[in-house]
Amino acid sequence: PADRLMGALPEALRRRPNARRTMHPLLSFAIVSADPAVADAILSAQSLDEPLGPIHALRQEYGWVLLLGVDHTANTSIHYAERLAGRRQFTRWALTPQGIVEIPAFPGCSDGFQAISPRLHGIARQVQLGASAITALPLFAQTELVLSMIAADPQALLCERPRCERCDAVRDSFV
């Protein structure tokens, strides 16, 4: 099942009959498309070495980020921009039917991602649906914004939690 922190919609979409899903052991993506070839082309961009490959493929196609009832702490595409900016990535391991596999290029903490919100005016489209906000962002423009933020301030979008091991590791990589 989809991670509950991503909201209820990813699991609902994953269960649709025309959904396609990657088999990445830690960071899978799912796409619902009337054209299975399109979904398969985007999803095939993922590998153990490139866990965020589907986001790269969507950026190449000028795709959009859609946040439904969640904020930017659930916006995985910001991790992709961090990687493009050269921000430190992590290694994790997963237990699979074939044994333990190494997962390089794994993203860090997203708790500081909400700091991007004030910078999105002009590119984000947002509506309220009941108690939930729906935000749409052009992925290419969002990625460029994150790249410029990190270039101006290498600590941009890192969280402020005391002793966050992942954000502290990123900060330590500046030295």
C-alpha positions in Angstrom: 0.0 0.0 0.0 1.0 3.6 -0.5 2.5 5.4 2.5 -0.3 7.0 4.6 1.8 10.2 5.0 1.2 10.9 1.3 -2.5 11.2 1.9 -5.4 8.9 1.0 -5.4 9.6 -2.7 -2.2 7.7 -3.7 -3.6 4.5 -2.3 -7.0 5.0 -3.9 -5.3 5.6 -7.3 -3.0 2.7 -6.8 -6.0 0.4 -6.5 -7.6 1.5 -9.8 -7.7 -1.2 -12.4 -5.7 0.9 -15.0 -3.0 1.8 -12.5 0.6 0.9 -13.2 3.2 0.8 -10.4 7.0 0.5 -10.1 8.4 -2.3 -8.0 11.0 -0.2 -6.3 11.4 -1.7 -2.8 11.4 1.7 -0.9 10.1 4.4 -3.2 7.5 3.2 -5.7 5.5 5.3 -8.0 2.1 4.7 -9.5 0.4 6.2 -12.5 -3.2 5.9 -13.7 -3.4 6.5 -17.4 -5.7 5.6 -20.2 -2.6 4.9 -22.3 -0.5 2.2 -20.6 2.4 2.9 -22.9 2.7 6.5 -21.5 2.6 5.2 -17.9 5.1 2.5 -18.6 7.5 4.9 -20.3 7.5 7.3 -17.3 7.7 4.5 -14.7 10.5 2.7 -16.5 12.7 5.7 -15.7 13.0 4.4 -12.2 15.9 2.1 -11.1 17.6 1.3 -7.8 20.2 3.9 -8.7 17.6 6.4 -9.8 14.7 6.2 -7.4 13.3 9.5 -8.6 13.6 8.7 -12.3 9.8 9.0 -12.9 9.9 12.6 -11.7 12.8 13.3 -14.1 10.7 11.8 -16.9 7.7 13.9 -16.0 9.8 17.0 -15.9 11.1 16.2 -19.4 7.4 16.1 -20.5 6.6 19.4 -18.7 4.4 17.5 -16.3 2.7 19.0 -13.3 2.8 18.3 -9.5 -0.6 17.9 -7.9 -0.9 18.1 -4.2 -4.3 17.0 -3.0 -5.0 17.8 0.7 -1.3 17.6 1.6 1.4 20.3 1.9 4.9 20.5 0.4 6.3 18.1 3.0 4.7 15.4 0.9 6.0 16.9 -2.4 8.5 14.3 -3.5 9.4 16.3 -6.6 11.3 18.7 -4.4 13.7 15.9 -3.5 14.4 15.5 -7.2 15.3 19.2 -7.4 17.6 18.8 -4.4 19.4 16.0 -6.2 19.8 18.2 -9.3 21.2 20.9 -7.1 23.9 18.5 -5.9 22.5 18.2 -2.4 23.8 15.2 -0.4 21.7 12.0 -0.9 21.7 9.0 1.3 22.0 5.2 1.0 19.4 2.9 2.3 19.1 -0.9 2.2 16.0 -2.9 1.4 15.1 -6.5 2.1 13.7 -8.0 -1.1 12.9 -11.5 -2.2 16.4 -11.5 -3.8 18.1 -10.5 -0.6 19.3 -7.2 0.7 19.9 -4.5 -1.9 21.6 -1.2 -1.7 19.5 1.9 -2.6 21.7 4.9 -3.4 20.5 8.4 -4.2 17.8 8.2 -1.6 16.3 11.6 -0.6 16.6 13.2 2.8 14.2 15.0 5.1 11.2 16.9 3.7 10.1 18.6 7.0 11.4 22.0 5.8 9.8 21.9 2.3 6.8 24.1 3.4 9.3 27.1 3.3 8.9 27.0 -0.5 5.2 28.2 -0.3 5.7 32.0 -0.3 8.0 31.7 -3.3 5.4 29.9 -5.4 3.1 32.8 -6.1 2.8 33.3 -9.8 3.4 29.6 -10.7 1.1 27.7 -8.3 -2.6 27.3 -8.9 -4.6 26.6 -5.8 -8.3 26.0 -5.0 -10.0 25.0 -1.8 -12.3 21.9 -1.9 -14.0 21.6 1.4 -11.3 21.4 4.1 -8.6 20.4 1.6 -6.4 22.6 -0.5 -5.6 21.4 -4.1 -2.4 22.8 -5.4 -1.1 22.4 -9.0 2.5 23.3 -9.9 4.4 23.1 -13.2 7.2 20.7 -12.4 9.8 22.3 -14.6 9.2 25.8 -13.0 9.1 24.4 -9.5 12.4 22.5 -10.1 14.0 25.7 -11.4 12.8 27.6 -8.3 14.2 25.0 -5.9 17.5 25.1 -7.8 17.7 28.8 -7.5 16.8 28.7 -3.8 19.5 26.2 -3.0 22.1 28.1 -5.1 21.3 31.2 -3.1 21.3 29.5 0.3 22.6 25.9 0.5 20.5 25.4 3.7 17.2 26.3 2.0 14.4 23.9 2.6 16.2 22.0 5.4 14.2 21.5 8.5 14.7 23.3 11.8 14.2 20.3 14.0 17.0 19.9 16.6 19.1 16.8 15.8 17.5 15.9 12.5 20.2 13.4 11.4 19.5 13.8 7.6 19.4 17.6 7.6 22.4 17.8 9.9 24.3 15.5 7.5 23.4 17.8 4.6 24.6 20.8 6.6 27.8 18.9 7.5 28.5 18.3 3.8 29.0 22.0 3.3 32.2 22.0 5.4 
